[in-house]
Amino acid sequence: MNDKKHIRLLVLPELFPEFEGDWKGVFIEDYLKSVESIHPQTLYVRLVGKKKDITDEVFRNQFKVKRYNVTDKKVSSWQKPFLYIKWFIKGVELGKNYTDTTVIHAHGAILNGTLAYLIGKKLKVPFVVTEHTGPYSSILNSWFKSRISKLVLNRAAKVLVVSEHQRNEVLKLGIPEEKVEVSYNPVNTNIYKLVDTTHSKNMVFVSRLDEFKGGLRTLKAFHKIADEHPDYTLTIIGAGEEYHAITEYVKANNLTNKVILKGTLTKAQIAVVFGKSSFMVFPSRHETFGLVAAEALSCGLPVICTNQTAPKEFVNDKNGILVNPDSVDEIAKAMENMIENRSNYNGELIHNQIEKRFGLDSFGKYLTTIYSNLSGF
């Protein structure tokens, strides 16, 4: 029986936004929105934060969040083990006060999964873990991290992963196959709405400007085709380690009038840019899911996307082009192909596939069924 009234959900996020436009853990908001009808409560425990100790808030006037930061000071490596002991002690102390909880949902096995296990023992309730870590080799290649992950995931009532690719990686720990389920991630289709951008002359890249994400490679590919398509522009949204290299490349190659650097934007602001763009380019080397690609698709935009790891599970020849993320020439060729054949992509069909597969309504029903079954209702 799927009885929402009896579910009392406690969420332990690995990351959570601190301010409007903060990208850290922004996907957690969509998880909470998908199950907002059961009024989830969130306990966010961090080692270092802007404000030391405990604060209570109603995030965006929607979700109850209790934040606890062990310290607001920079932490040296020798201090971390001692402060993490305090992190766990205080986390359990706070968590056991949620006495009406029927199920705990932790994001990330090592810290929050362990915390969920300890709180769950105190409250005598089951816990679920969603694992987002990517590349998962960072866990598998660490003796300590892999042992902790295996211990926690074996004790979880359900292990959710955000792609088939990640499921195959997690199973290398020796977790029973029947326990590990692919949930993917939710997409807020209320923000990322269908728009008709068939005739737009802008392509867009959205991500942190980390080297593996491919912002600079996208720019170099655009440079290759810019002279042949003088009416096209490239918008780059994000900030990070490649920002300086990107700005210098733009200046050195006289692309100032053709490349727009937006910095970090909110979800709503990104959706506005999507609404003025023809397609998205996202040649990341590895993604556990590839949320931003799914969000672009939700707006009806086809995507040029990596042929590595998870995104190829939902990007295909009906909604985009898969490329070698390290080949600037291949990315440029895909841009040419997309410009020439943009009218062949059906935006409504692209949006509907995302809505059905990852939309908040369907994702919320999926999670609620899991919580209900584990809560015994």
C-alpha positions in Angstrom: 0.0 0.0 0.0 1.4 3.4 -1.0 0.3 5.5 2.0 2.0 8.9 1.9 0.4 10.1 5.2 2.5 7.6 7.2 5.9 8.3 5.6 8.2 10.5 7.6 11.3 11.2 5.6 14.7 12.4 6.8 17.1 13.4 4.1 20.9 13.6 4.6 22.4 15.4 1.6 26.1 15.2 0.7 25.9 18.8 -0.6 23.2 21.5 -0.3 23.1 25.0 -1.8 24.0 27.9 0.6 22.8 30.8 -1.5 20.8 31.6 -4.7 22.8 30.4 -7.7 25.0 28.0 -5.6 25.5 24.9 -7.8 26.8 22.7 -4.9 24.2 19.9 -4.5 21.6 21.9 -6.4 20.1 18.6 -7.6 19.0 17.9 -4.0 16.3 20.6 -4.3 14.7 18.5 -7.2 14.8 15.4 -5.0 13.0 17.3 -2.3 10.5 18.9 -4.7 9.6 15.5 -6.2 8.4 14.3 -2.7 7.3 17.7 -1.2 3.8 16.2 -0.6 5.2 14.1 2.2 7.0 17.1 3.8 10.6 15.9 3.9 12.9 17.2 6.6 16.6 17.7 5.8 19.6 17.5 8.1 22.8 18.9 6.5 26.0 18.2 8.4 29.2 19.7 7.1 32.8 19.9 8.4 33.3 23.5 7.3 30.7 26.1 6.5 30.1 29.8 6.5 28.5 29.8 9.9 29.6 27.5 12.8 27.2 25.4 14.7 23.4 24.9 14.1 21.0 27.0 12.0 17.4 26.2 11.1 15.7 27.5 8.0 12.9 26.9 5.6 14.8 26.7 2.3 13.2 28.8 -0.4 10.1 28.9 1.8 9.5 25.2 1.0 11.7 22.7 2.9 12.8 22.5 6.6 16.5 22.3 6.7 18.7 22.0 9.8 22.4 22.9 9.0 25.3 22.0 11.3 28.8 23.1 10.5 31.5 21.8 12.8 33.7 24.9 12.1 33.9 28.0 10.0 37.7 28.0 9.9 40.1 26.4 7.5 40.9 22.8 8.6 44.4 21.3 8.3 44.8 17.7 7.4 45.9 16.7 10.9 42.7 18.2 12.4 40.3 16.4 10.1 40.2 13.0 11.8 39.3 14.6 15.2 36.8 17.0 13.7 35.1 14.2 11.8 34.6 12.4 15.1 32.8 15.5 16.3 30.9 15.5 13.0 29.5 12.0 13.6 28.8 12.5 17.3 26.9 15.7 16.7 25.2 14.3 13.5 23.8 11.3 15.4 22.8 13.6 18.3 20.8 15.8 16.0 19.4 12.9 13.9 18.0 10.9 16.8 15.7 13.9 17.6 13.7 13.2 14.4 11.7 10.6 16.4 8.8 10.4 14.0 11.1 9.3 11.1 10.1 6.1 9.2 12.8 6.1 6.6 16.2 7.9 6.1 17.5 8.9 2.6 21.3 9.6 2.5 23.2 10.9 -0.4 26.7 9.4 -0.6 27.7 6.2 1.2 30.9 7.2 3.1 29.8 10.1 5.3 26.1 10.4 5.1 25.5 6.7 4.5 27.4 6.0 7.7 25.5 8.7 9.5 22.2 7.3 8.2 23.2 3.8 9.5 24.0 5.2 12.9 20.9 7.3 13.2 18.8 4.5 11.8 20.1 2.2 14.6 19.0 4.8 17.2 15.6 5.3 15.6 15.2 1.7 14.5 14.3 2.7 10.9 15.7 1.6 7.5 17.8 3.8 5.3 18.3 4.3 1.6 21.5 5.5 0.0 21.8 7.3 -3.4 25.3 7.2 -4.7 26.4 10.1 -6.9 30.2 9.9 -6.7 32.0 10.1 -10.1 34.2 8.9 -11.3 33.5 5.9 -9.0 37.1 4.8 -9.5 38.0 7.3 -6.7 36.1 4.9 -4.4 37.2 1.6 -5.9 40.8 2.6 -5.9 40.9 3.5 -2.2 41.2 0.7 0.3 39.5 2.8 3.0 36.7 4.3 1.0 35.8 1.1 -0.7 35.7 -0.8 2.6 33.5 1.8 4.2 31.2 2.0 1.1 30.8 -1.8 1.0 30.0 -1.9 4.7 27.4 0.9 4.5 25.7 -0.2 1.2 25.4 -3.8 2.4 23.5 -2.5 5.4 21.2 -0.1 3.5 17.7 -1.3 2.7 18.1 0.0 -0.9 21.0 1.4 -2.9 20.0 3.8 -5.6 22.4 4.8 -8.4 22.0 7.5 -11.1 22.9 5.4 -14.1 23.5 1.9 -15.4 27.2 2.9 -15.8 27.4 3.7 -12.1 25.5 0.5 -11.1 28.1 -1.6 -12.9 30.8 0.3 -10.9 29.1 0.0 -7.5 28.5 -3.7 -8.0 32.3 -4.2 -8.1 32.2 -3.6 -4.4 30.4 -6.9 -4.0 26.9 -5.5 -3.2 24.1 -7.9 -3.9 22.7 -7.1 -7.4 19.1 -7.2 -6.2 19.8 -4.4 -3.7 21.2 -1.9 -6.3 18.6 -0.1 -8.4 19.0 2.6 -11.1 16.9 5.6 -10.2 18.6 8.2 -12.4 18.1 11.8 -11.3 15.0 14.0 -11.3 14.7 16.9 -13.8 12.6 19.9 -12.9 10.5 20.2 -16.0 8.5 23.1 -14.4 11.6 25.2 -14.8 13.1 23.6 -17.9 10.0 23.9 -20.1 9.6 23.1 -23.8 10.5 26.0 -26.0 10.7 26.3 -29.8 14.3 27.3 -30.5 14.6 25.8 -34.0 15.6 29.1 -35.6 18.0 30.3 -32.8 21.6 31.0 -33.8 23.2 30.3 -30.4 24.8 27.2 -29.0 25.3 26.8 -25.3 27.7 25.1 -22.9 26.7 24.8 -19.2 28.9 23.3 -16.5 31.6 24.0 -14.0 34.6 25.1 -16.0 36.7 22.1 -14.8 39.0 20.7 -17.5 37.3 17.4 -17.7 33.9 19.0 -18.4 35.1 20.4 -21.8 34.4 24.1 -21.8 37.7 25.0 -23.4 37.3 22.1 -25.9 33.9 23.4 -26.8 35.3 26.9 -27.4 38.1 25.6 -29.6 35.6 23.5 -31.7 33.3 26.6 -32.1 36.4 28.6 -33.3 36.9 26.0 -36.0 33.4 26.6 -37.5 32.9 30.2 -36.6 34.0 31.7 -39.9 31.7 29.4 -41.9 28.8 30.3 -39.7 29.2 34.0 -38.9 25.6 34.3 -37.6 26.2 31.8 -34.8 27.3 32.6 -31.3 28.4 30.5 -28.3 27.2 31.1 -24.7 29.3 29.6 -21.9 27.7 29.3 -18.5 29.8 28.4 -15.5 32.9 29.2 -13.5 36.0 27.3 -12.5 39.6 26.4 -13.3 39.4 26.9 -17.0 37.8 30.4 -16.8 41.1 32.3 -17.3 42.2 30.1 -20.2 38.8 30.5 -21.9 38.8 34.3 -21.5 42.4 34.5 -22.9 41.4 32.3 -25.9 38.5 34.5 -26.7 40.7 37.6 -26.7 43.6 36.0 -28.6 41.3 34.8 -31.4 39.0 37.9 -31.7 35.9 36.0 -30.6 34.7 38.7 -28.2 31.6 39.4 -30.3 30.8 35.8 -30.9 31.3 34.2 -27.4 29.2 35.2 -24.4 30.6 34.3 -20.9 27.8 34.3 -18.4 29.5 33.0 -15.3 27.4 31.1 -12.7 23.6 31.4 -13.1 20.6 30.1 -11.3 18.4 27.3 -12.7 15.8 29.8 -13.8 18.4 31.9 -15.5 19.9 28.9 -17.3 16.4 28.0 -18.5 16.1 31.5 -20.1 19.4 31.0 -22.0 18.2 27.5 -23.1 15.1 29.2 -24.4 17.3 31.4 -26.7 19.6 28.6 -27.9 19.5 26.2 -30.7 21.4 23.3 -29.1 23.7 22.4 -26.2 27.3 21.2 -26.3 28.6 19.1 -23.4 31.7 17.1 -24.1 32.4 15.9 -20.5 34.8 13.0 -20.1 32.8 11.4 -17.3 29.4 11.9 -15.8 27.5 9.7 -13.3 24.3 11.0 -14.9 24.7 14.3 -16.8 21.9 16.4 -15.3 22.5 19.5 -17.3 22.2 17.6 -20.6 18.9 16.2 -19.4 17.7 19.7 -18.4 18.6 21.0 -21.9 16.7 18.1 -23.5 13.7 19.0 -21.3 13.7 22.4 -23.0 13.5 20.6 -26.3 17.1 21.3 -27.2 19.1 18.5 -28.9 22.6 18.1 -27.4 26.1 17.3 -28.6 27.3 15.1 -25.8 30.1 12.8 -24.6 30.0 9.1 -25.8 31.6 8.2 -22.5 29.9 7.0 -19.2 26.2 7.8 -18.3 24.8 10.4 -20.8 24.7 8.0 -23.7 22.0 6.1 -21.7 19.5 8.9 -22.6 21.2 10.8 -25.5 20.7 9.1 -28.9 20.4 10.0 -32.6 16.8 11.2 -32.0 17.8 13.9 -29.5 21.5 14.6 -30.1 25.0 13.5 -31.3 27.5 11.6 -29.3 31.2 12.5 -29.7 34.6 11.6 -28.4 34.9 14.3 -25.6 38.6 14.7 -26.3 38.4 15.3 -30.0 38.0 19.0 -30.8 37.6 18.1 -34.5 34.8 15.6 -33.8 33.0 18.2 -31.6 33.4 20.8 -34.4 32.0 18.3 -37.0 29.0 17.6 -34.7 28.4 21.4 -34.5 28.3 21.6 -38.3 26.0 18.6 -38.4 23.7 20.1 -35.8 23.5 23.5 -37.6 22.7 21.8 -40.9 20.1 19.4 -39.5 18.6 21.2 -36.6 15.1 21.2 -38.0 15.1 17.4 -38.0 15.0 17.2 -34.2 11.5 17.2 -32.7 11.6 19.4 -29.6 8.2 18.2 -28.3 9.2 14.6 -28.5 12.6 15.3 -26.9 10.9 17.1 -24.0 8.2 14.4 -23.5 10.8 11.7 -23.2 12.5 13.5 -20.4 9.3 14.4 -18.7 8.2 10.8 -18.7 11.5 9.3 -17.6 12.9 11.9 -15.2 10.2 14.5 -14.5 9.4 15.4 -10.9 6.0 13.7 -10.9 7.2 10.4 -12.1 10.4 10.5 -10.0 8.4 11.4 -6.9 6.0 8.5 -7.4 9.0 6.2 -7.7 10.7 7.5 -4.5 7.4 7.5 -2.6 6.8 3.8 -3.5 10.3 2.9 -2.2 9.8 4.9 1.1 6.3 3.4 1.6 7.5 -0.2 1.1 10.4 0.3 3.5 8.2 2.1 6.1 5.9 -0.9 6.2 2.8 0.8 4.7 
